């Protein structure tokens, strides 16, 4: 939570420094001018490109520092995004079961959110279907929509596609192992950089290529989306750990990489393409820079022109947000939320699957018990499925039932397993026959003679209260 909150705070600061559309539409007063707005006024309204370039350099350097700080936070905390497994159909939802009280609170919360949404978007809703003054523009509506949405869509596909390939290389293949995220650091200065700090340089490039006022100039000069690169890399790094775990079990490298890393990241890449398309279609700075001409005019510029010509705020706002685009975006977002976004989990720390792979199969210095066959009435001792013999020079652990339980008749360790019995004791098991019974030694005869001379009452008083069935057997010497 702290890592994500810090990155979001840095992104808000960088976005506020590069804001242009809202202050430019409201007024040109110095109190509402942003750093990028000051750059535009100096370079393009006063034609002082040197002063404007200096202003752009200051803004770009500040935003670059914020981007490096955000990248260091993500790298040092091992930030990652993973897709949780889908719950089985019919499985109960985690948490407390819904009841009438929670249902009422949920309905009240939904009603409150809807009321706030309608009040906040009422200026747009009231002007969406209205027929305001048309203005004196000669651009057709179809041409406006083509200029507004086709270049941002194609540019988003190119920029996110390039970022996706780079993310598969950095986060999926991981050429530097666990230090692969440091490869994001060279891209970090451009993490939050938009058109603002690069506007003057990109305008000069378009002018040198003689593209000003033509349709190709509407394409964004940013060919790689660095925010998409960071997000997709953090996603691929978690799923790369799952891919390595599958490879350890013998799965083929290519198909498992495609199914484990590439396919789960495709919906996230599609979401980023849609978001960049919507943001680019509403942008005002780059269309202003390449020239306000009927052949390259976009819907936001057309709306601003109509407002300035008619001095009316009700100048067909639906040009910039067509109802078809809004409905399609809402449907796509709702489907992603239900099927995909609700399963995304942001985590920090090492990869769980990588931690499992790095653990040795058998800890060094500890003998692994070899499972044997238990006697009648007692299950075999527990142990790993694939047991290993004890290291050389180290005796195996004691064999027998747990403390407090007497072994049943006939229970004994396997032949050759465990320490040899101490002198004077007889291992548990079937009593040998009289023919094979060895002659007792002198010590055994002495103990037998002592037991015979002891009174019966003394032996009864010194007998333990627990029965042999409750305590493990003990040597007679004790």
C-alpha positions, -999 to +999 in steps of 0.1 A: +000+000+000+028+024+008+047+016-024+017+021-046+006+052-028+040+068-032+041+060-069+006+074-074+016+106-055+046+111-077+025+105-108+000+131-097+027+157-092+042+150-127+007+151-143-001+184-127+031+200-139+023+190-175-014+199-175-025+220-205-060+213-216-080+224-186-060+256-178-060+266-216-098+262-219-105+281-187-084+312-191-050+326-200-044+344-167-010+339-150-027+324-119-040+294-139-009+289-161+010+256-156+047+251-165+037+235-199+012+263-205+040+288-199+062+269-223+035+270-250+028+308-245+065+317-247+075+294-276+045+295-299+026+327-290+057+349-286+079+329-310+108+327-284+119+291-289+150+295-269+132+306-238+105+280-244+131+252-248+147+263-214+113+261-198+107+226-213+141+214-201+133+224-165+100+207-167+115+176-183+143+173-157+119+176-128+095+150-142+125+128-149+136+129-113+101+119-103+101+090-127+135+077-114+121+079-078+090+059-087+112+033-105+135+029-075+104+024-052+091-003-075+125-020-079+136-019-042+102-032-029+101-059-056+067-046-067+047-070-089+013-077-103-001-112-107-034-127-118-050-148-091-067-181-102-103-179-111-126-193-083-145-224-093-181-220-104-205-222-076-179-216-049-191-193-021-176-158-019-150-153+008-159-134+038-192-131+057-224-142+040-246-114+028-277-105+048-305-079+046-285-052+065-255-054+042-278-055+011-295-023+022-262-006+028-249-017-006-280-003-023-276+030-005-240+032-015-248+025-051-275+052-051-251+078-035-225+071-061-250+074-090-263+107-076-227+121-074-219+108-108-249+124-124-243+158-106-207+158-116-213+150-153-245+170-157-229+197-179-218+170-203-251+150-201-272+181-207-252+191-238-246+156-251-278+154-272-283+192-276-280+209-310-260+240-301-246+265-325-226+249-353-201+277-358-183+285-390-160+255-393-159+237-426-147+203-412-173+175-415-182+154-385-169+122-401-136+139-407-134+151-372-140+116-358-113+101-381-088+127-370-097+123-334-097+085-329-078+068-356-043+083-349-045+078-311-058+042-316-030+032-340-004+051-319-016+032-288-013-001-305+023+006-316+034+021-283+019-006-261+029-033-285+066-022-283+063-019-245+047-054-244+076-070-263+101-052-240+082-064-209+083-100-221+121-097-225+127-079-191+101-094-169+094-127-187+128-140-199+147-121-171+182-119-187+197-107-154+179-131-131+165-115-100+182-082-109+164-079-143+141-051-130+171-028-129+169-028-167+139-005-162+161+022-148+172+036-182+136+041-191+126+056-157+133+093-167+106+091-193+081+073-171+059+104-165+070+125-195+043+134-219+040+157-249+047+189-229+085+187-223+090+172-258+066+195-277+091+220-291+115+193-303+088+172-318+073+203-336+106+211-351+109+175-364+075+176-380+084+209-396+117+195-410+098+166-424+072+189-440+043+171-422+027+201-405-010+204-414-011+168-428-028+137-415+004+118-405+013+146-382-017+137-360+001+105-348+017+109-314+055+112-315+058+089-285+064+054-300+070+035-268+046+038-238+070+037-208+041+035-182+028+004-201+064-010-201+066-007-163+031-021-157+035-051-180+070-058-167+058-060-131+030-083-144+054-106-164+079-109-135+054-127-113+042-150-141+077-158-151+082-174-117+053-197-125+068-204-159+101-215-142+082-237-118+065-254-147+098-259-165+112-275-134+085-301-137+095-309-173+070-287-193+082-274-227+097-239-226+079-223-256+043-234-251+044-230-213+059-195-217+031-185-241+003-200-219+017-187-185+032-153-194+019-141-227-018-150-226-025-137-191-009-103-200-030-098-232-061-084-214-039-060-194-022-048-226-057-043-242-068-022-213-037+000-216-043+004-254-079+016-246-068+040-219-040+055-240-065+059-269-091+077-248-064+100-233-049+107-267-083+114-283-091+141-256-056+157-259-054+193-269-017+202-269-004+181-298-032+191-322-025+228-313+012+224-321+009+208-355-015+235-367-051+244-366-062+235-401-095+219-414-076+188-426-060+181-392-086+195-369-097+172-341-130+172-321-115+189-290-101+217-311-134+220-330-153+223-297-129+251-285-133+269-318-171+268-315-171+280-280-148+309-289-170+319-319-204+316-302-195+323-266-217+294-257-208+265-234-235+244-251-217+240-283-224+203-291-202+187-264-209+153-279-182+159-305-155+151-281-173+122-263-195+104-288-221+083-271-210+052-291-175+055-278-187+060-242-210+030-243-183+007-258-157+019-233-181+012-204-190-023-217-154-032-222-144-019-187-173-037-170-163-070-188-127-066-178-136-058-142-158-089-138-136-114-157-100-100-152-094-069-131-110-082-100-083-110-100-053-087-103-032-087-071-004-061-064+023-077-042+058-069-029+087-091-020+102-121-038+082-144-060+065-173-042+072-198-069+109-187-071+112-191-033+099-226-036+123-235-064+153-221-045+148-243-015+169-275-014+151-308-016+168-321+015+182-299+043+219-305+049+230-319+082+197-335+091+191-372+086+159-381+068+141-411+083+136-440+061+100-453+064+097-489+075+069-513+080+050-510+113+040-539+134+004-551+138-019-525+152+003-495+144+005-477+111+039-473+094+059-443+105+055-411+085+082-399+062+088-384+027+078-403-003+114-405-015+137-411+015+174-406+016+199-426+038+216-407+066+249-390+058+281-411+063+292-412+099+259-403+114+236-427+131+200-429+121+173-415+145+158-437+171+131-460+159+100-468+178+066-455+189+062-419+202+068-413+239+038-424+261+027-452+239+037-488+244+045-509+213+021-537+205+034-573+206+056-581+177+066-544+170+103-540+164+126-519+141+135-534+107+166-557+106+198-537+108+181-504+116+187-484+148+213-487+175+221-521+189+203-531+222+221-524+254+236-553+273+212-572+295+181-561+276+159-582+254+143-565+223+106-566+220+092-593+197+083-629+198+098-649+226+125-673+213+120-710+218+137-730+246+161-747+221+174-715+207+175-695+241+211-687+250+225-694+285+222-664+308+253-647+318+265-642+354+250-608+356+216-621+347+218-649+372+228-623+399+197-601+391+174-631+391+187-642+425+182-607+439+147-605+427+139-638+442+152-627+476+132-595+476+098-597+495+067-596+474+052-567+493+083-545+486+081-553+450+044-543+449+051-510+467+079-501+444+059-510+413+048-480+392+012-469+391+011-469+353+005-501+335+029-513+308+003-503+282+007-466+292+045-462+294+072-474+271+093-504+282+123-497+304+154-517+312+154-538+343+186-522+354+167-489+358 
